[in-house]
Amino acid sequence: MNKKLLIFGEGRFGNMAREIAEEMKCFEKIELIESKRGFIFGDGTDQEKWMREYSYAFAAVDNSELRLEWINKLE
């Protein structure tokens, strides 16, 4: 399994998650996708594309409802 991490984030939460992941030194690739008004890539329907490339994902948004929504989608 690849060791690529995709972080769905906003501002300081996403940047903090990326910094922590980098310090862990266990991922081959780390990418941060910033959300725009609650939508992380387009309308969210192309998430399958990202799920094929990344074996790990983390929701790092400050809005707890949105964070829970993305955690459920990622599971």
N, C-alpha and C positions, 0 to 999 in steps of 0.2 A: 504494500500500500504506500502511496506517495505521502509525503509529509508537508502538504501545502495547506496553509491556513488562510481563510477568507474572513475578514472582520467587517461586519456591517456596523458602521459607526457614524457618529456625529461629533465633530469638534473634539473637545478634550477627552471624552470617553473613548472614542475610536483611537485617538493618538496614544492615550495611556495604555490601551489594550495592545496596540502595536509595539510600544516600547517594552512592555512586559514580555511579550512573545519573542521579541528580538533578543532580550537578555536571557531567555530560556535556552537559546541556541539549539533548538531541536526541530526547527522547521526549515525545509529547503527553500520555501517561498512564502512570503507574507504579503497579502494585498488588502488594502483598506478601501472599501466602497462606502462613500458618503451618501447618506440618504437626503433626498430632496422632498420636503413636505410629506414625509411618511412613506414615500415610495423609494425603494432601494434600487432597483434596476428596472427602468421603464415602469410598467404597471405591476411588476412582480411575477408575470407569467413566464418569463424566461429564466427563472431560477434553476430549472433542470440543467441548463447549459453550465451554470456555475457549479452545480452539485457534481457533475461528471469530472470536473478538473480539480476540485479541492476536496480533500478527505476530511478536513476539519473546518468548522465555522464557529463564529462567536458573534453574538449580538451585543453591541456596545453602544446603546442609545440611552439617553437620560429619561425618556418617556417610558414609564414602566408598562403601560398598556401596549405600546408599540414593540417594546423589547419582548414581552411575553408572546405577542403575535408572531414575531420572527423566530423566537425559540421554538414555538410549535411548528412553524413551517419547516425549520431546519431539522427537526427530529424526524 
